[in-house]
Amino acid sequence: MRSTSKTSRVPYIIVAFLLILLVAAAAVILKENRSYSSAEKKLDYLQASYEELGGQLEVLTSENENLSAEKKQLENTVSELRETLTEKEKQSLTLKEENLKLSEALRSESEKRELFVYKGLVRVLDIDASVSIDLKYATEDNFTGQRVYPVDAPALLNLETALKLKSANERFEEDGYRIRIWDGYRPRSVQEIFWNLVPDPRYVADPAKGSIHNRGASVDITLEDLQGDALEMPTDYDDFSEKASRNYQGSSEKARENMLYLTRIMEESGFTGLPSEWWHFDDKSRTYPLLDVDFAVFN
């Protein structure tokens, strides 16, 4: 009886043992499943992080390209500023050289002759005898239709202005031309006559303030060849219309070319052109006093 009872217990023990093994295996599988699920989640997280980092890398790459473009633009700007600075330094050096030449020319002229200088004014021909003189206001061939200067009026300019004009004329002569002077120093009393006829500050300065002509630092000129024939220009003298403007585009190609050539040499010699009158040039290197000197002083 006891032997049979022990024998009948064996299958139950085996079944119990198998159940324990099954439970243990299930636990292992469950654990592995959980580990796999966790690994999948980690993989998903890493994938998302990778994609996010990829997006950030694209943004950084784009910003880097923008910064590179800005850097290049700044380098170009710096290069342009350096070129501008170099040009300004050259201009400053040129101005110093011109002032030195002017001083040397002044000393040279003083050594050659004892100039007659009155209130800063000199006869232009005493400085440069090669220029051509055609004072329009000493004739009736002007916009007033009458003679407003004495017939024997000399062309006068401030001494420094006359020396600059001589420098310009020397350059024109190298090309086979010379300056023809239409007007230089203008007495203030004559300015009042002009203002009464043409009270337009674009063409005639208000005598109450005076013009640079009244200071002997303005000159009205054109060019002629060495045979005395005038070069073609946009208009005649004292043309109070838009055609006399330096910006007028309706002139012939030759006239505009001559006008630009005249302007370039005069500006390089220290003068400034008046926008509304192609023939008018001012010496604005310094402020000159307002004068009302009679031409007879120089005769």
C-alpha positions as CSV (number, residue, x, y, z in Angstrom):
1,M,0.0,0.0,0.0
2,R,2.8,2.4,0.9
3,S,4.8,1.5,-2.2
4,T,1.8,2.3,-4.4
5,S,1.3,5.6,-2.8
6,K,4.9,6.7,-3.4
7,T,4.7,5.6,-7.0
8,S,1.6,7.6,-7.6
9,R,3.2,10.8,-6.4
10,V,6.1,10.7,-9.0
11,P,4.0,12.1,-11.9
12,Y,2.8,14.9,-9.8
13,I,6.3,15.8,-8.8
14,I,7.3,15.7,-12.5
15,V,4.4,17.8,-13.5
16,A,5.1,20.3,-10.7
17,F,8.7,20.4,-11.8
18,L,7.7,21.0,-15.4
19,L,5.3,23.7,-14.3
20,I,8.1,25.4,-12.4
21,L,10.3,25.2,-15.5
22,L,7.5,26.5,-17.7
23,V,6.9,29.4,-15.3
24,A,10.6,30.2,-15.2
25,A,10.8,30.0,-19.0
26,A,7.8,32.3,-19.3
27,A,9.4,34.7,-16.9
28,V,12.6,34.7,-19.0
29,I,10.7,35.2,-22.2
30,L,8.6,38.0,-20.6
31,K,11.8,39.6,-19.4
32,E,13.3,39.3,-22.8
33,N,10.1,40.7,-24.4
34,R,10.3,43.7,-22.0
35,S,14.0,44.2,-22.8
36,Y,13.2,44.1,-26.5
37,S,10.3,46.5,-26.1
38,S,12.6,48.8,-24.1
39,A,15.3,48.5,-26.8
40,E,12.7,49.4,-29.5
41,K,11.8,52.4,-27.5
42,K,15.4,53.4,-27.1
43,L,15.9,52.8,-30.9
44,D,12.9,55.0,-31.6
45,Y,14.2,57.7,-29.3
46,L,17.7,57.5,-30.9
47,Q,16.1,57.7,-34.4
48,A,14.1,60.7,-33.4
49,S,17.2,62.3,-31.8
50,Y,19.1,61.6,-34.9
51,E,16.5,63.2,-37.1
52,E,16.3,66.2,-34.8
53,L,20.1,66.5,-34.8
54,G,20.0,66.2,-38.6
55,G,17.5,69.1,-38.8
56,Q,19.7,71.2,-36.4
57,L,22.7,70.4,-38.6
58,E,20.8,71.7,-41.7
59,V,20.0,74.9,-39.8
60,L,23.6,75.3,-38.7
61,T,24.8,74.6,-42.2
62,S,22.5,77.2,-43.6
63,E,23.5,79.8,-40.9
64,N,27.2,79.0,-41.6
65,E,26.6,79.7,-45.3
66,N,24.8,83.0,-44.4
67,L,27.7,83.9,-42.1
68,S,30.2,83.0,-44.9
69,A,28.3,85.2,-47.3
70,E,28.2,88.1,-44.8
71,K,31.9,87.6,-44.1
72,K,32.6,87.9,-47.8
73,Q,30.4,91.0,-48.1
74,L,32.2,92.5,-45.1
75,E,35.6,91.7,-46.7
76,N,34.5,93.3,-49.9
77,T,33.3,96.4,-48.0
78,V,36.6,96.6,-46.1
79,S,38.4,96.3,-49.4
80,E,36.3,99.1,-51.0
81,L,36.9,101.3,-47.9
82,R,40.6,100.7,-48.2
83,E,40.6,101.6,-51.8
84,T,38.6,104.7,-51.0
85,L,41.0,105.6,-48.3
86,T,43.9,105.0,-50.6
87,E,42.3,107.3,-53.2
88,K,41.6,110.0,-50.6
89,E,45.2,109.8,-49.5
90,K,46.3,110.1,-53.2
91,Q,44.0,113.2,-53.6
92,S,45.4,114.7,-50.4
93,L,48.9,114.1,-51.6
94,T,48.0,115.6,-55.0
95,L,46.5,118.7,-53.3
96,K,49.7,119.1,-51.3
97,E,51.7,118.8,-54.5
98,E,49.5,121.4,-56.2
99,N,49.9,123.8,-53.3
100,L,53.6,123.3,-53.4
101,K,53.7,123.9,-57.1
102,L,51.5,127.0,-56.6
103,S,53.9,128.4,-54.0
104,E,56.8,127.7,-56.3
105,A,55.1,129.3,-59.2
106,L,54.3,132.3,-57.1
107,R,57.9,132.7,-56.0
108,S,59.0,132.2,-59.6
109,E,56.7,134.9,-60.9
110,S,57.8,137.3,-58.1
111,E,61.4,136.7,-59.1
112,K,60.7,137.2,-62.8
113,R,59.0,140.5,-62.4
114,E,57.6,142.9,-59.9
115,L,53.9,142.2,-60.3
116,F,51.3,144.9,-59.9
117,V,49.0,143.5,-57.3
118,Y,46.0,145.6,-56.1
119,K,43.8,144.1,-53.3
120,G,44.9,140.7,-54.4
121,L,44.1,141.2,-58.1
122,V,46.5,140.9,-61.0
123,R,46.3,141.1,-64.8
124,V,45.9,137.6,-66.1
125,L,48.3,138.4,-69.0
126,D,51.0,139.3,-66.5
127,I,50.8,135.7,-65.2
128,D,50.2,133.9,-68.5
129,A,50.7,135.9,-71.8
130,S,49.6,132.9,-73.9
131,V,45.9,133.0,-72.9
132,S,43.4,134.6,-75.3
133,I,41.3,137.5,-74.0
134,D,37.8,138.2,-75.3
135,L,36.0,140.1,-72.5
136,K,32.4,140.0,-73.7
137,Y,31.2,142.8,-71.3
138,A,33.8,145.2,-72.8
139,T,31.8,144.8,-76.1
140,E,28.1,144.8,-77.0
141,D,28.3,141.1,-77.8
142,N,26.7,140.0,-74.5
143,F,23.2,139.3,-73.1
144,T,22.7,143.0,-72.1
145,G,23.3,144.2,-75.7
146,Q,25.5,147.0,-74.3
147,R,29.1,147.6,-73.2
148,V,29.3,147.5,-69.4
149,Y,33.1,147.3,-69.0
150,P,35.6,149.9,-70.4
151,V,36.7,149.0,-73.9
152,D,40.3,148.7,-72.6
153,A,39.4,146.7,-69.5
154,P,42.0,144.1,-68.6
155,A,41.2,140.6,-67.6
156,L,41.8,140.4,-63.8
157,L,41.8,137.6,-61.3
158,N,43.0,137.0,-57.8
159,L,46.7,136.1,-57.9
160,E,46.3,132.5,-56.7
161,T,43.4,131.9,-59.1
162,A,45.4,133.3,-62.0
163,L,48.3,130.9,-61.2
164,K,45.8,127.9,-61.2
165,L,44.5,129.1,-64.5
166,K,48.0,129.2,-65.9
167,S,48.5,125.7,-64.7
168,A,45.3,124.6,-66.5
169,N,46.3,126.5,-69.7
170,E,49.7,124.7,-69.8
171,R,47.9,121.4,-69.8
172,F,45.6,122.6,-72.6
173,E,48.6,123.8,-74.7
174,E,50.1,120.3,-74.4
175,D,47.0,119.1,-76.4
176,G,47.2,122.0,-78.9
177,Y,44.6,124.3,-77.3
178,R,44.5,127.4,-75.1
179,I,42.1,129.2,-72.9
180,R,39.9,132.0,-74.1
181,I,38.7,134.2,-71.3
182,W,35.2,135.7,-71.5
183,D,35.1,137.2,-68.0
184,G,37.1,137.2,-64.8
185,Y,36.9,139.7,-62.0
186,R,33.7,141.7,-62.2
187,P,33.1,144.9,-60.2
188,R,30.2,144.8,-57.8
189,S,28.6,147.8,-59.5
190,V,28.3,145.7,-62.7
191,Q,26.8,142.9,-60.7
192,E,23.9,145.2,-59.8
193,I,23.3,145.9,-63.5
194,F,23.2,142.2,-64.3
195,W,20.9,141.4,-61.3
196,N,18.4,144.1,-62.5
197,L,18.4,142.4,-65.9
198,V,18.4,138.8,-64.8
199,P,17.3,138.4,-61.1
200,D,17.8,134.6,-61.2
201,P,20.4,133.2,-58.8
202,R,21.0,130.2,-61.1
203,Y,22.7,132.6,-63.5
204,V,23.4,135.9,-61.7
205,A,24.4,136.3,-58.0
206,D,22.5,138.7,-55.8
207,P,24.8,141.8,-55.5
208,A,23.7,142.1,-51.9
209,K,25.7,139.0,-51.2
210,G,28.1,139.4,-54.1
211,S,29.4,136.7,-56.4
212,I,32.8,134.9,-56.6
213,H,33.3,136.9,-59.8
214,N,33.2,140.0,-57.5
215,R,36.0,138.5,-55.5
216,G,38.2,137.8,-58.6
217,A,38.1,134.0,-58.0
218,S,35.7,133.0,-60.9
219,V,36.5,132.8,-64.5
220,D,34.3,132.3,-67.6
221,I,36.2,130.5,-70.4
222,T,36.1,128.4,-73.5
223,L,38.8,126.8,-75.6
224,E,40.4,127.7,-78.9
225,D,43.0,126.0,-81.0
226,L,46.4,127.6,-81.5
227,Q,45.1,129.3,-84.7
228,G,42.5,131.1,-82.6
229,D,39.5,129.1,-83.8
230,A,37.0,128.3,-81.0
231,L,36.2,124.7,-80.2
232,E,32.6,123.6,-80.5
233,M,30.7,123.8,-77.2
234,P,27.1,123.2,-76.2
235,T,26.0,126.9,-76.4
236,D,27.3,130.5,-76.8
237,Y,28.3,132.5,-73.8
238,D,25.5,133.6,-71.4
239,D,22.9,131.2,-72.7
240,F,20.3,131.3,-69.9
241,S,18.6,128.0,-70.9
242,E,18.8,124.4,-69.9
243,K,21.2,123.8,-72.9
244,A,24.0,125.6,-70.9
245,S,23.7,123.0,-68.1
246,R,26.6,120.5,-67.7
247,N,24.0,117.8,-67.5
248,Y,22.2,118.6,-70.7
249,Q,22.3,115.7,-73.0
250,G,20.9,117.3,-76.2
251,S,24.2,118.8,-77.4
252,S,26.2,117.3,-80.3
253,E,28.6,114.5,-79.4
254,K,31.6,116.7,-80.2
255,A,30.3,119.7,-78.2
256,R,29.7,117.5,-75.1
257,E,33.1,115.8,-75.5
258,N,34.8,119.3,-75.6
259,M,32.8,120.5,-72.6
260,L,33.7,117.4,-70.5
261,Y,37.4,117.8,-71.5
262,L,37.4,121.5,-70.5
263,T,35.7,120.6,-67.2
264,R,38.1,117.7,-66.4
265,I,41.3,119.8,-66.8
266,M,39.9,122.7,-64.9
267,E,38.7,120.6,-62.0
268,E,42.1,118.8,-61.9
269,S,43.7,122.3,-61.7
270,G,41.7,123.3,-58.6
271,F,38.5,124.8,-60.0
272,T,34.8,123.8,-59.5
273,G,32.3,124.1,-62.3
274,L,28.9,125.7,-62.0
275,P,26.2,123.2,-62.9
276,S,24.0,125.6,-64.8
277,E,26.8,127.2,-66.9
278,W,29.4,125.0,-68.6
279,W,31.8,128.0,-69.1
280,H,31.9,129.1,-65.4
281,F,34.6,127.9,-63.0
282,D,35.2,128.9,-59.4
283,D,38.3,128.8,-57.3
284,K,37.0,127.7,-53.9
285,S,40.3,126.9,-52.3
286,R,39.7,129.6,-49.7
287,T,37.4,132.6,-49.1
288,Y,38.3,135.8,-50.9
289,P,37.0,139.2,-49.9
290,L,34.3,141.0,-51.8
291,L,35.8,143.8,-54.0
292,D,34.6,146.7,-56.1
293,V,37.8,147.8,-57.9
294,D,37.7,150.1,-60.9
295,F,39.4,148.7,-64.0
296,A,41.2,152.0,-64.4
297,V,43.5,151.2,-61.5
298,F,45.2,148.7,-63.7
299,N,45.5,151.0,-66.7
